[in-house]
Amino acid sequence: MEESSLLSAILDHRDALASVAEFLRILAGICWTLNYFSMLRTSRKDKIPSTGIFPLCNDIGWEFIYAFIYPTASAHWEGGVRVWFLVHCIVIIFIIKYAHNEWDHFPLIQRNLYFLYGVVTIGFAIGQYSFAREVGPDLGFFYGGVLCQTLASLGPIAQILSRNSTRGASLLTWLLRAIATFGGFIKLTIYYLTGNAAGPWFESPMCKFYIGLTLVLDFTYPICYYVIQRQELANAQKEKKEKSK
Ligand SMILES: *[C@@H]1O[C@H](CO)[C@@H](O)[C@H](O)[C@H]1NC(C)=O
């Protein structure tokens, strides 16, 4: 009974929901793009990469495959993947430039950064392509994107914890990504409820796991950020006091 009234309420507001979904689709696209620019800004400001090698190279690999090899699998993004690919190519050049500053303790890597980033990107592209061949481009686009999302959420946590510093980290980058992600989740939920699902969603155990994982990771990041920032502030204050003694 309850379910059928929910269903009829959804059907009654179909048009309104469709425009909310359309708004969220555009919002998510804009926020993803701004998130890349925010990465660029942070990297420039702090002179170290503001994203890890795995999320970045996997994103570019996935974008290359769905911008050029299977463009129809990403039709509902209307060329968005190509724009992201282009933006990411600019991002990776900046990141490699600043990655030099992070590898003083390991000259072999420092000397071969272009090669290393290139090989990892090609490796991920081959992996994404193989996956698309195995499960089909539609599902490949979706779950390949899930891997991008997971690494994008996990990478900054690993980076800030291993650096023990907010240098190269940015809450704005996180916020833009979180808005894009959760806007995207609501959009997919509307598609699912109104029967327009373009891929798997709540009926899929793997999708439920993915939603839960992303929620946990994206709520963890700002906590890590604040804890580390507090340490830094406490340390700076201590140093100031010692100096004035
Ligand atoms: C992390 O940074 C804080 C200062 O911001 C410092 O007090 C602490 O010792 C550092 N921890 C490690 C393991 O380097």
The ligand as a Gaussian input file, in Angstrom:
#p B3LYP/6-31G(d) Opt

LIG

0 1
 C       52.979000      15.432000      12.020000
 O       52.994000      16.839000      12.062000
 C       52.939000      17.407000      13.343000
 C       52.968000      18.929000      13.206000
 O       52.080000      19.378000      12.257000
 C       54.095000      16.939000      14.202000
 O       53.958000      17.449000      15.489000
 C       54.130000      15.416000      14.232000
 O       55.264000      14.981000      14.914000
 C       54.144000      14.872000      12.816000
 N       54.124000      13.423000      12.850000
 C       54.988000      12.667000      12.199000
 C       54.813000      11.201000      12.339000
 O       55.885000      13.157000      11.536000

